Amino acid sequence: MFKLEGQVAIITGGARGIGEGICKVFCNAGATVVMWDILESGQETANKIAATGGKISFQKVDITDRASVQTAVENVVKDHGKIDILINNAGVIRDRSFMKMTEQEWDTVINVNLNSLFVTTKAVLPFMKEAGYGRIISASSINAMAGAFGQTNYSATKAAIQGFTRSLCREVGRYGITVNCVAPGFIQSEMTDSMPDEVIAAGIKMIPVGRIGTAEDMGYSYLFLASKEAGFVNGITLHANGGAYPI
Ligand SMILES: NC(=O)c1ccc[n+]([C@@H]2O[C@H](COP(=O)([O-])OP(=O)(O)OC[C@H]3O[C@@H](n4cnc5c(N)ncnc54)[C@H](O)[C@@H]3O)[C@@H](O)[C@H]2O)c1
């Protein structure tokens, strides 16, 4: 397995779901993880992972709030000396057909899923540049490519993240920083738990490996891109979807 010993990772949206899976896998790989979330339950998640030997702490941080992100980043550097890895995992959905979608539903998704990358990534980059090393990995989605009924707002942000990734990688590669994203397919999480059983069964039928993905599956996809060994992989979208969508 790829190792992250001695490396410091910020993982956003780690209180549950895919983010929790990334935190677990990164801790098992030896990283020091700082998990951010707006949910208080992030502390409980961090405690559970710490009880199994993980080096993890929780900070309540809203990734859309520039001032608190800046302070939180400075605290990570104060506490741990550096930031090697930023995982922009946090995201939301506000699904509704476009004709019925409210401006608030549109703005919330654009703000949390996309504008937050401006906030978090801008805050960590100076430290990564100074260190001459960094890994920035963001959450796209299969629906960036496939589209989905009721997800014009969400799909727009997830496609934009791929463009952001390809452009930023050209700017910061010279500093030893790589920028990539993961496009999860159909993954079991609180986001998908709210779906009716028949929708889940129909979704699984579309997946050649014959099962829904797990948070840990995603954790390993992120782990590869976060590893030192992936230093020549830059600007890509890793499609982790069990073969569900022909890319
Ligand atoms: N589950 C899937 O099938 C799937 C598929 C493709 C992409 N994704 C993407 O993967 C990421 C994780 O998805 P998930 O299914 O685990 O979702 P989730 O809803 O279970 O978890 C998202 C986490 O982000 C946190 N969060 C939301 N807004 C935040 C904010 N402003 N500041 C800090 N934290 C915030 C939430 O509190 C939550 O803990 C998302 O970006 C999602 O779009 C998920």
The ligand as a Gaussian input file, in Angstrom:
#p B3LYP/6-31G(d) Opt

LIG

0 1
 N      -21.829000       9.580000      -2.768000
 C      -21.700000       9.555000      -4.085000
 O      -22.250000       8.666000      -4.754000
 C      -20.861000      10.592000      -4.792000
 C      -20.693000      10.460000      -6.161000
 C      -19.920000      11.379000      -6.850000
 C      -19.302000      12.433000      -6.161000
 N      -19.480000      12.569000      -4.821000
 C      -18.830000      13.704000      -4.175000
 O      -17.992000      13.236000      -3.128000
 C      -17.975000      14.173000      -2.055000
 C      -18.429000      13.482000      -0.760000
 O      -19.728000      12.959000      -0.977000
 P      -20.523000      12.116000       0.138000
 O      -21.425000      11.221000      -0.606000
 O      -19.600000      11.553000       1.127000
 O      -21.413000      13.295000       0.780000
 P      -21.937000      13.496000       2.284000
 O      -23.076000      14.433000       2.187000
 O      -22.169000      12.177000       2.945000
 O      -20.686000      14.201000       2.990000
 C      -20.299000      15.509000       2.643000
 C      -19.656000      16.146000       3.860000
 O      -19.317000      17.501000       3.512000
 C      -19.658000      18.328000       4.612000
 N      -19.894000      19.720000       4.211000
 C      -20.939000      20.206000       3.497000
 N      -20.847000      21.544000       3.389000
 C      -19.700000      21.914000       4.024000
 C      -19.062000      23.156000       4.273000
 N      -19.595000      24.306000       3.830000
 N      -17.899000      23.176000       4.966000
 C      -17.369000      22.016000       5.442000
 N      -17.928000      20.805000       5.242000
 C      -19.088000      20.752000       4.555000
 C      -20.932000      17.696000       5.166000
 O      -21.217000      18.135000       6.476000
 C      -20.614000      16.209000       5.063000
 O      -19.980000      15.727000       6.230000
 C      -18.908000      15.307000      -2.467000
 O      -18.146000      16.354000      -3.042000
 C      -19.797000      14.657000      -3.504000
 O      -20.309000      15.594000      -4.400000
 C      -20.262000      11.674000      -4.117000

